Amino acid sequence: MNTIDYNSISEAITELAKIGQKKIVTTLEYILQNNEGEKPKLHNRKDDKTTSYYRVNLAEEELEVITDLFLDLDVGSLTEKAEAGNSTERYVTLLNNWSNISGETASL
């Protein structure tokens, strides 16, 4: 099952909105509202959305937009000497999280 954490979705919404990807933003907002995974009974922060994981069902093309975005942000965060900048680790983590999601292919 394709699941991803709240922070990864939230960051994607923020960055996608900056580049005008309204359709994907709307889809991700829907996922946050409707696709929360169940937490274990003994979870100590059941009402805290930031500790939740969500079921994600996106098309390959949508996932490609998201991973390309975080790849671009990752590369853009490097210094002139190609060293990690302040945001590099964050973007690498987000890129890895989204790269682990497999998309749905359209049926003909």
C-alpha positions as CSV (number, residue, x, y, z in Angstrom):
1,M,0.0,0.0,0.0
2,N,1.3,3.5,-0.9
3,T,1.5,5.5,2.3
4,I,3.3,8.7,3.1
5,D,3.6,11.0,6.2
6,Y,1.7,14.2,6.8
7,N,4.8,16.4,6.5
8,S,5.7,15.1,3.1
9,I,2.2,15.8,1.8
10,S,2.1,19.2,3.4
11,E,5.5,20.3,2.0
12,A,4.4,19.1,-1.4
13,I,1.2,21.1,-1.3
14,T,3.2,24.2,-0.3
15,E,5.8,23.8,-3.0
16,L,3.4,22.7,-5.8
17,A,1.2,25.8,-5.0
18,K,4.2,28.0,-5.7
19,I,4.5,26.7,-9.2
20,G,0.8,26.7,-10.0
21,Q,0.1,22.9,-9.9
22,K,-3.5,23.5,-8.6
23,K,-4.9,20.1,-9.7
24,I,-2.2,18.1,-7.8
25,V,-2.6,20.4,-4.8
26,T,-6.3,19.8,-4.7
27,T,-5.8,16.1,-4.9
28,L,-3.3,16.1,-2.0
29,E,-5.6,18.2,0.1
30,Y,-8.3,15.6,-0.6
31,I,-5.9,12.9,0.5
32,L,-5.2,14.8,3.8
33,Q,-8.9,15.1,4.5
34,N,-10.0,11.6,3.5
35,N,-7.2,9.0,3.4
36,E,-5.7,9.0,6.9
37,G,-4.5,5.6,7.9
38,E,-5.6,4.1,11.2
39,K,-3.2,4.5,14.1
40,P,-2.5,1.7,16.6
41,K,-4.9,1.6,19.6
42,L,-2.1,2.6,22.0
43,H,-0.8,5.5,19.9
44,N,-0.3,8.4,22.3
45,R,-1.1,11.1,19.8
46,K,-4.1,9.8,18.0
47,D,-5.6,13.3,17.3
48,D,-2.3,14.7,16.0
49,K,-2.4,14.8,12.2
50,T,1.4,15.4,12.0
51,T,2.0,11.9,13.3
52,S,-0.4,10.3,10.7
53,Y,0.3,8.5,7.4
54,Y,-2.0,8.7,4.4
55,R,-2.9,6.4,1.6
56,V,-1.8,7.9,-1.6
57,N,-3.2,7.0,-5.1
58,L,-1.7,9.3,-7.7
59,A,-1.0,8.8,-11.3
60,E,2.6,8.3,-12.4
61,E,2.5,11.7,-14.1
62,E,1.5,13.4,-10.9
63,L,4.2,11.6,-8.9
64,E,6.7,12.6,-11.5
65,V,5.8,16.3,-11.1
66,I,6.3,16.0,-7.4
67,T,9.6,14.1,-7.5
68,D,10.9,16.4,-10.2
69,L,10.0,19.4,-8.1
70,F,11.9,18.1,-5.0
71,L,14.8,17.1,-7.2
72,D,15.0,20.6,-8.6
73,L,14.7,22.1,-5.0
74,D,17.4,19.7,-3.8
75,V,19.8,20.7,-6.6
76,G,18.9,24.3,-6.1
77,S,19.8,24.1,-2.4
78,L,23.4,23.2,-3.1
79,T,26.1,25.8,-2.7
80,E,28.3,27.1,-5.5
81,K,30.8,24.4,-4.5
82,A,28.1,21.7,-4.8
83,E,28.0,21.3,-1.0
84,A,24.8,20.8,1.0
85,G,23.0,24.0,1.9
86,N,20.6,24.6,4.7
87,S,17.6,23.0,3.0
88,T,19.4,20.1,1.2
89,E,18.7,17.4,3.8
90,R,15.0,18.3,3.9
91,Y,14.6,18.1,0.2
92,V,16.5,14.9,-0.1
93,T,14.2,13.3,2.6
94,L,11.1,14.6,0.7
95,L,12.4,13.3,-2.6
96,N,13.1,9.9,-1.1
97,N,9.7,9.7,0.6
98,W,7.9,10.6,-2.7
99,S,10.1,8.3,-4.8
100,N,9.0,5.3,-2.7
101,I,5.4,5.8,-3.8
102,S,4.3,4.0,-7.0
103,G,1.7,5.5,-9.2
104,E,-1.3,4.2,-11.0
105,T,-1.1,3.8,-14.7
106,A,-4.0,4.8,-16.8
107,S,-5.8,1.8,-18.3
108,L,-6.6,1.8,-22.0
